[in-house]
């Protein structure tokens, strides 16, 4: 399936990720393809929205416009029609392309860090949990990823920044504190230098 997201959509996605403070993967924007096989492709991510609109006019096509894209109740709509015009006026016409380049660079970084996380996770597993000493030896850029990847393997997903930091505090600022409550009724505790998930 081909999706019609453009370079402008990518720039909007990068700004939304920046506003959420969600890290490198969020700044990476929308992937060019995803799903098994992959199933979904975005062939127009390198093309400006205005160019696609001009092409439709030249080819006699009448594209469908999602009414939500004009509805100010939605953050993306406000970003598109209020914020990006101001950024373009103040920073120059190249701001859209610059944001899209940020997505490309962030994707490369995120892919590399995710690959390191996958290869290092088994090395820091110990006795059914995460070995705190080995986790503490990892670079800061990997520690949170390792915690989230480990928890995802046992069904805990969607961990926010604050919860991730609280789990890491059991490793990097250990003072005998109690465990950390997580979504879904889960709890991470530290015992004998190892993080465990209590259900």
C-alpha positions, 0 to 999 in steps of 0.5 A: 500500500502506498501512502501519500505523506510528503516532505511537509508531513515529515517536517510536521512529524519531526516538530511534533516529536520535538514538542513531545520530547520523545527522543531520537526515534520520535525525531526520526519522523515517519519511516519510508516503509514499514510493516511486514514485507514491508507492507506500507510505503511512503514514496513521496517523503522527498517531495513537497506538498505544493509539488504534489498539488501542482501535479494533480492540477496538471494531470486533471486529478481532484485529490481528496482533502481530509477535513481534519487537516483544517480542524484547529482542534488537532495539533497537527492542523495548528502546526501546519497552518499556524506554526510552520508559516511563522517558522518559514517566515522567520527562518527561511524557506529551507526550514521544511527541508532542514526538518526533513533532513533531521528526520533522515539523520535521526533515523540513522542514529536511532537505527544504529542505537537500536541495533546496539541495544539488541546485541547488548541486551543478552549480555546484560541479562542475568538470572531472569532480569537485568544485571545492574552493574553491567547496565550501569557500564553501558553508555547513557544513550543505551541504558534507557533503550535497554530497560525499555527493550527488556520490559517490552520482551515481557509485555510492558510497552509505552514506558514514558521518560519519567518511568524509564528514569525511575527504573534507571535510578534503581541502577545508577542512584541505588539507595535501597529504594522500593521498586517502580510501579509500571503500567499494567500492574507491573513493578520493577524491583532490585534484588541482589544487584539484578532488576526483576519484574514483579507481576 
